[in-house]
Amino acid sequence: MKPIKSQFFPLLLLSASISIATLSYAAESGVQAGNHIAVVQTQAGKVQGYIQNGIVTYKGIPYATAERFMPPQKVANWQDEKLALTYGDACPQVPMGGRSFFFTGPEMTESEQCQNLNVWSPSISDGKKRAVMVWIHGGGFQSGASNDLDSYDGTNLARTGDVVVVSVNHCLNAMGFLDLSAYGEPYEQSANVGMQDLVAALEWVKENITQFGGDPDNVTIFGESGGGAKVLTLMAMPSAKGLFHKAVVQSGALEKMGMTLTSQEASRRVAELTLANLGVKPTALDTLKNFTSAQINETAINANLQTAKELGLTDLYNRETALSWAPTLDGQVIPQQPVGEKYPEIAKDIPLLIGSNLTEWDSFPLQMDLQNSQKSNRFTWTEAETMERLKAKYGDKTDAIVAAFREAYPQRLIADALYVDSFLRTPALKTARLKADQNGAPVYQYLFTWDTPVFNGVPMSYHTSEIAFVFNNTERMAQATGGGKEAKALAEKMSRAWTNFAKTGNPNAEGLPQWDAYTRENGNVMIFDNQPEVKSHHDEKLQHLLAPNYQF
């Protein structure tokens, strides 16, 4: 029998087309979550995520488990599908200061079971093996989390860069770096369990990321501030060798925290004082379980200060007596300084991208006091007032610094010289030079100079401001970036440079001038601003004036 074509067939066809289009739109722009959606088999069991705006997303996947002060262990296998829909717990925090209008992020839950990670992938079913970018959060070695800031969200970076993004939580402060190694074999690695957590996370990536559309043989670790310091530390850890293949350090190269680490003499003295002040006998460390993490941290912070006084240790600025949380150079987990007199040989074949922001910490106080800084700032001062402030800060070096600043940044206000950073810029230069001296994998250097237009540009290129651009999240972070076209255009270029580096070890990208690897001789630096440009040794004279005693 010959089929009869229904008069409703065109309507059915139209309806089907609309349904397909609707489903396609939902896949790209909506949220899909439910049974059998975004389910992946890991070595420990199945995890269920969700799809948002076309990106397959997983949050709070446990990559390890650990008892207090002990190295991480593999998680036990589970039978049912584990939901991975919400961020996992962050390590109990030791705050580093207040938040400002420019820092937006969700409320975090805290616990010592903080070994968890998040994954964003363009697809888990298309057979591709994408470059993997593992983000390590900032906050020094004492605070922060994988979801601390909205700029850390990996959705846009995964989509626009066609990469798999992973972000990690791990043990911090005393929970991750209290050195109890003098009190028996069970605690011999306690000084660095926070770093061992990160190694465990990278091991999880190697074992599982293929199922998420990633390539375990093409992994880049990247981090900002304390996260950058952790990247440097991982590059010196034998246990991390082979687990990553490229590295990015954003505003994270610092002596005493990442480049160089805490001595075992200091770390063991901190532990000795902490136990004494808690009333815990060295032969009864099991009683530490009776104290909360907050109690231990409060006591340990006082022990840090007392140790610094006894040993004559100073803060990161070399101004005041202090000892910050950092890994310990224990000769075992970390056998050598990450960036001492030379770069670690085990990192010779790891390409490095490193840089900092123009004003970093020097402009940071402006956003913490917007009540006053919006009324009195570099745009409101007269020329005489500006010179008065410059002389108050730089004394008899004022004229030389102003001249060097004009030469390095001819388009900027002279008042900006008050805020130009050397604290993170000179260690980044030293690190880049030592890395280049290896004549191994290339090192690329950048400087982020873009001023936020928010609050009339008063906060400038403050510490952390580049993160939204790296993650292509300037619209998500509009409160900090203004969310305008210029910010978006720069974010497209910067994020593409980062993902290109992750894919190939070379950050050159469309819209950027040719960016050659850094050497001592060429002094190349990519300056990221509305009109990116490459310069050579452009601020060396200025930096030597700002940091005359620092050898870089």
C-alpha positions in Angstrom: 0.0 0.0 0.0 1.3 3.4 -0.9 1.7 5.6 2.2 -0.5 8.6 2.3 1.2 11.9 3.1 -0.6 13.5 6.0 -1.7 17.1 5.7 -0.1 17.5 9.2 3.3 16.3 8.1 4.7 19.8 7.5 3.5 20.8 10.9 5.1 17.8 12.5 8.3 18.5 10.7 8.2 22.1 11.8 7.5 20.9 15.4 10.4 18.5 15.3 12.7 21.1 14.0 11.7 23.5 16.8 12.2 20.7 19.4 15.6 19.9 18.0 16.5 23.6 17.9 15.3 24.0 21.4 17.3 21.1 22.7 20.4 22.4 20.9 19.8 25.8 22.5 19.4 24.2 25.9 22.7 22.3 25.4 24.5 25.5 24.6 22.8 28.1 26.8 20.8 26.3 29.5 21.4 23.7 32.2 21.1 20.0 31.8 21.1 17.9 34.9 19.6 14.5 35.8 19.8 10.8 35.6 22.4 9.6 33.1 23.6 13.1 32.3 27.3 14.0 32.6 28.2 10.6 34.2 31.9 9.7 34.1 33.6 6.6 35.4 36.7 7.4 37.5 39.0 4.9 39.1 37.1 5.2 42.4 33.6 5.1 40.9 31.2 7.0 38.8 30.6 10.8 39.3 27.6 12.7 38.0 28.0 16.4 37.0 25.8 18.7 34.9 26.0 20.6 31.7 25.8 24.4 31.8 26.1 26.6 28.7 27.5 23.6 26.8 30.3 22.9 29.3 30.3 19.6 31.2 30.9 20.6 34.8 31.9 18.7 38.0 32.4 20.2 41.4 33.8 18.7 44.6 35.2 15.4 43.3 37.3 13.8 46.1 40.8 13.1 44.7 42.3 11.9 48.0 41.6 11.6 51.7 43.9 12.3 54.7 44.0 12.2 58.4 45.3 15.3 60.2 49.0 16.0 59.5 49.3 12.9 57.3 50.0 12.5 53.6 47.0 12.0 51.3 45.8 8.5 50.5 43.6 7.3 47.6 39.9 7.5 48.3 37.9 4.3 48.9 35.9 3.1 45.9 32.2 3.8 45.9 29.3 1.9 44.4 26.6 4.4 43.5 27.1 7.4 41.3 28.5 10.2 43.4 27.0 13.6 42.8 29.6 16.3 41.8 27.2 19.3 41.7 28.5 21.7 44.3 31.9 22.9 45.4 33.7 20.9 48.0 34.9 22.1 51.4 37.9 24.4 51.6 40.6 23.9 54.2 39.9 25.8 57.4 41.0 29.3 56.8 43.5 31.7 58.4 42.3 35.0 56.9 44.8 37.3 55.2 42.8 40.5 55.2 39.4 41.9 54.3 37.5 41.7 51.0 36.7 44.8 48.9 34.2 45.8 46.2 36.6 44.2 43.7 36.5 40.7 45.2 33.4 38.7 44.6 32.9 35.1 45.3 30.6 32.6 47.0 30.5 31.7 50.7 32.8 28.7 51.4 32.2 25.7 53.7 35.3 24.6 55.5 36.6 21.3 56.8 39.9 19.3 57.1 38.5 16.9 54.5 39.3 19.4 51.7 41.0 17.2 49.1 38.6 17.9 46.3 38.7 19.3 42.8 36.5 20.7 40.0 36.4 20.0 36.3 35.1 22.0 33.3 35.2 20.2 29.9 33.8 21.1 26.5 32.9 17.4 25.9 33.3 14.0 27.5 32.1 12.1 24.5 33.7 13.4 21.3 36.9 11.4 21.6 39.2 14.5 21.8 42.2 14.6 24.1 42.4 18.3 25.1 45.1 20.1 26.9 44.5 20.2 30.6 44.9 23.3 32.8 45.1 22.8 36.5 44.5 26.0 38.5 46.0 26.4 41.9 44.4 29.1 44.0 46.2 32.0 45.8 46.1 33.1 49.4 49.7 32.3 50.3 50.0 28.9 51.9 47.5 29.8 54.6 44.1 30.7 53.0 42.1 30.6 49.8 40.0 28.0 47.9 39.3 26.8 44.4 36.1 28.8 44.4 37.3 31.8 46.5 36.7 34.2 43.6 34.2 34.3 40.8 37.1 34.8 38.4 38.2 31.2 39.1 35.2 29.7 37.3 36.5 27.6 34.4 33.5 27.6 32.1 34.6 30.4 29.7 38.2 29.3 29.6 37.2 25.7 28.7 34.8 26.9 26.0 36.8 29.6 24.3 40.1 27.8 24.6 38.8 24.2 24.0 40.7 22.9 27.0 39.8 21.0 30.2 40.1 23.1 33.3 40.7 21.7 36.7 40.8 23.6 40.0 42.0 22.2 43.3 41.5 22.5 47.1 44.2 21.3 49.5 45.5 21.6 53.1 46.8 25.0 54.1 48.3 26.8 57.1 49.1 24.5 60.1 46.8 21.8 58.7 49.2 21.5 55.7 52.6 22.8 56.9 53.1 22.2 60.6 56.4 20.3 60.9 56.0 17.5 63.4 58.8 15.5 61.8 60.9 15.5 65.0 58.3 13.4 66.8 58.4 10.1 65.0 58.1 8.4 61.7 54.4 8.8 61.2 54.9 12.6 61.1 58.1 12.7 59.0 56.3 14.4 56.1 53.9 16.6 58.0 55.7 19.8 57.0 54.7 19.4 53.4 51.4 17.5 53.3 49.7 20.6 51.7 52.0 20.2 48.7 51.6 16.4 48.7 47.9 17.1 48.4 48.6 18.9 45.1 50.7 16.0 43.9 47.8 13.7 44.7 45.5 15.9 42.7 47.9 15.7 39.7 48.0 12.0 40.1 44.2 11.9 40.0 44.4 14.0 36.8 46.9 11.6 35.2 44.7 8.6 36.1 41.2 10.0 35.3 41.3 13.1 33.1 41.0 11.1 29.8 37.4 10.2 30.8 36.7 14.0 31.0 38.0 14.7 27.5 41.5 15.7 28.7 45.0 14.6 27.7 47.0 13.3 30.7 50.2 13.8 28.7 49.6 17.5 28.2 49.0 19.1 31.6 49.7 22.7 32.6 49.7 23.9 36.2 49.0 27.6 36.7 48.4 29.7 39.7 48.4 33.3 41.0 50.1 34.7 44.1 50.4 31.8 46.6 49.2 29.6 43.7 52.1 30.7 41.6 54.4 30.0 44.6 53.0 26.5 44.7 53.7 26.0 41.0 57.3 26.9 41.6 57.5 24.5 44.5 56.0 21.7 42.5 58.6 22.2 39.9 61.2 21.3 42.5 59.4 18.2 43.8 60.6 14.8 42.5 57.2 13.3 43.3 55.5 15.7 40.9 57.9 15.1 38.0 56.0 13.8 34.9 52.6 14.8 36.3 52.7 18.2 34.5 54.4 19.4 31.4 54.1 23.2 31.4 53.9 25.8 34.2 52.5 29.4 34.6 53.4 31.6 37.6 51.2 34.7 37.9 52.5 37.2 40.6 53.8 34.3 42.6 57.6 34.5 42.6 58.7 35.5 46.1 61.7 34.8 48.2 60.7 32.9 51.4 57.5 31.8 49.8 57.9 29.7 46.7 61.3 30.7 45.4 62.9 29.8 48.7 61.3 27.9 51.5 61.3 27.6 55.3 64.3 26.0 56.9 63.8 22.8 59.0 65.3 24.6 61.9 62.5 27.2 61.8 59.7 24.8 61.0 60.6 22.4 63.8 60.9 25.2 66.3 57.4 26.4 65.3 56.1 22.9 66.0 57.9 22.7 69.3 56.4 26.0 70.5 53.0 25.1 69.2 52.9 21.8 71.2 54.2 23.5 74.3 51.6 26.3 74.2 48.8 23.8 73.6 50.1 21.7 76.5 50.7 18.7 74.3 53.6 16.4 75.2 55.9 15.4 72.4 55.2 11.7 73.3 51.4 12.2 73.1 50.7 13.8 69.7 47.5 11.8 69.5 46.0 14.4 71.8 46.2 17.0 69.1 42.9 15.5 67.9 41.3 17.1 70.9 41.9 20.6 69.5 40.1 22.3 66.6 41.9 23.5 63.6 41.2 27.1 64.7 42.9 26.4 68.1 45.9 24.9 66.5 46.3 27.7 64.0 45.9 30.4 66.6 48.6 28.8 68.7 50.9 28.1 65.7 50.6 31.7 64.5 52.0 32.9 67.8 54.7 30.2 67.5 55.6 31.6 64.1 56.1 35.0 65.5 58.2 33.8 68.5 60.3 31.7 66.1 60.9 34.6 63.9 62.1 36.7 66.9 64.4 33.9 68.1 66.0 33.3 64.7 65.9 36.9 63.4 63.5 36.2 60.6 61.8 39.0 58.7 58.6 39.2 56.6 58.4 39.0 52.9 59.3 42.7 52.6 62.3 42.3 55.0 60.8 45.0 57.2 59.2 43.4 60.3 59.8 40.3 62.3 57.6 37.5 60.9 57.4 34.0 59.6 54.7 33.1 57.1 53.4 29.7 56.4 55.3 28.0 53.6 56.6 24.5 52.7 59.7 23.3 54.4 63.0 22.4 52.7 63.1 19.0 54.3 65.6 17.3 52.0 63.0 14.6 51.3 59.7 15.7 49.9 61.4 19.0 48.7 65.1 18.3 48.4 66.2 21.7 47.0 65.1 25.3 46.8 62.7 25.9 43.9 64.5 29.1 42.8 67.8 29.4 44.7 71.1 30.1 43.0 69.9 28.1 40.0 66.7 26.6 38.6 66.0 22.9 39.5 67.4 20.5 37.0 64.3 18.4 37.1 62.3 21.4 35.7 64.7 22.0 32.8 62.3 20.6 30.2 59.2 22.4 31.6 58.3 25.6 29.6 57.5 28.5 31.9 55.2 31.5 31.5 55.8 34.0 34.3 54.9 37.6 35.1 53.2 40.1 37.4 51.1 43.3 37.4 52.4 46.8 37.1 51.1 48.1 40.5 50.2 44.9 42.4 50.4 45.4 46.2 51.4 49.1 45.9 47.9 50.1 44.7 46.1 47.4 46.6 45.4 49.7 49.7 43.5 52.1 47.5 40.7 49.6 46.9 40.5 48.8 50.6 39.9 52.5 51.4 37.6 53.6 48.6 35.9 56.1 50.9 39.0 58.2 50.8 40.9 57.1 47.7 38.1 58.0 45.3 38.3 61.6 46.5 42.0 62.0 46.8 44.1 60.2 44.1 46.5 60.6 41.2 43.8 62.3 39.1 42.9 64.9 41.7 46.4 65.9 42.9 48.1 68.9 41.5 51.6 68.6 40.0 53.1 70.0 43.2 51.1 67.6 45.4 52.3 64.7 43.2 55.9 65.7 43.5 55.5 66.1 47.3 54.3 62.5 47.6 57.0 61.2 45.3 59.7 62.9 47.4 58.1 61.6 50.6 58.3 58.0 49.3 61.6 58.1 47.3 63.7 60.8 48.9 66.8 61.8 47.1 66.2 59.1 44.5 63.0 60.8 43.3 64.4 62.5 40.2 66.1 59.4 39.1 63.0 57.3 39.6 60.8 59.7 37.8 63.2 59.8 34.9 63.4 56.0 34.7 59.6 55.7 35.0 59.1 58.2 32.2 61.4 56.2 30.0 59.7 52.9 30.9 56.1 54.1 30.7 56.0 57.3 28.7 52.2 57.3 28.3 51.4 57.0 32.0 50.9 59.7 34.7 54.0 60.6 36.7 51.9 59.9 39.8 51.7 56.3 38.8 55.4 56.0 39.8 54.1 56.0 43.4 52.6 52.6 42.8 54.9 50.8 40.4 55.7 47.4 41.8 59.1 45.9 42.5 58.1 43.4 45.2 56.9 40.9 42.7 58.5 42.2 39.5 62.1 41.7 40.4 61.7 38.1 41.7 59.9 37.3 38.5 62.8 38.7 36.6 65.3 36.7 38.6 63.2 33.5 38.1 62.9 34.1 34.4 66.7 34.6 34.1 67.6 31.5 36.1 65.2 29.5 34.0 66.5 30.9 30.8 70.1 30.1 31.9 69.3 26.4 31.8 69.1 26.5 28.0 66.3 24.1 28.2 62.6 24.7 27.7 61.7 28.3 27.0 60.5 30.9 29.4 58.1 33.7 28.5 57.6 36.8 30.5 54.7 39.2 30.7 53.6 42.3 32.6 49.9 43.2 33.1 49.4 47.0 33.0 45.7 47.4 32.3 43.9 49.8 34.7 40.4 48.9 35.7 38.0 51.7 34.8 35.9 51.0 37.9 36.1 53.8 40.5 37.6 56.0 37.8 40.7 53.7 37.5 42.0 54.5 41.0 42.9 50.9 41.9 44.9 50.4 38.7 46.4 46.9 37.9 46.1 45.6 41.5 47.1 42.2 42.8 44.8 39.5 41.3 43.3 41.8 38.6 44.7 39.8 35.7 42.9 36.5 36.8 39.6 37.5 35.2 41.4 38.1 31.9 43.2 34.8 32.0 39.9 32.9 32.6 38.1 35.1 30.1 35.7 36.1 32.9 35.7 39.9 32.6 32.0 40.0 32.2 31.4 37.7 35.1 33.7 39.9 37.1 32.2 43.2 35.8 32.2 44.6 39.3 36.0 44.6 39.1 36.6 45.0 35.3 33.7 47.2 34.3 32.7 44.5 31.9 33.3 46.7 28.9 34.5 46.0 25.3 38.1 46.8 26.0 38.2 44.4 28.9 36.6 41.7 26.8 39.0 42.2 23.9 42.0 42.0 26.1 40.6 38.9 27.9 40.2 37.2 24.5 43.8 37.8 23.8 45.2 36.9 27.2 43.1 33.7 27.7 44.0 32.6 24.2 47.7 33.1 25.0 47.4 31.0 28.1 45.5 28.2 26.3 47.9 28.2 23.4 50.8 27.9 25.9 49.0 25.0 27.5 48.5 23.3 24.2 52.0 23.8 22.7 54.3 25.6 25.1 54.1 28.7 23.0 51.8 31.6 24.0 51.7 33.4 20.7 48.1 34.2 19.8 46.0 36.1 17.3 45.9 39.8 18.1 49.2 39.8 19.8 52.6 41.0 18.5 55.3 38.3 18.0 56.3 37.1 21.5 59.7 35.5 21.6 61.0 33.5 24.5 62.9 35.5 27.2 66.6 35.5 27.6 69.0 37.7 29.7 70.2 39.2 26.5 66.8 40.2 24.8 64.9 41.0 28.0 61.6 40.4 26.2 58.4 41.1 28.0 54.8 41.1 26.7 53.0 44.0 28.1 49.2 43.3 28.3 47.1 46.4 27.9 44.5 47.6 25.5 47.3 47.6 22.9 49.6 44.8 23.8 53.2 45.3 22.9 56.6 43.5 23.4 59.4 45.5 24.9 63.0 44.7 25.7 64.6 45.6 29.1 62.1 48.4 29.3 62.0 48.8 33.1 65.4 47.4 34.2 66.8 50.8 35.2 63.7 51.6 37.1 63.6 48.2 38.9 67.3 48.6 40.0 66.4 52.0 41.5 63.4 50.6 43.3 65.1 47.5 44.6 68.8 48.4 44.8 69.7 45.6 47.1 68.0 42.8 45.3 70.1 40.7 42.9 68.2 39.8 39.8 
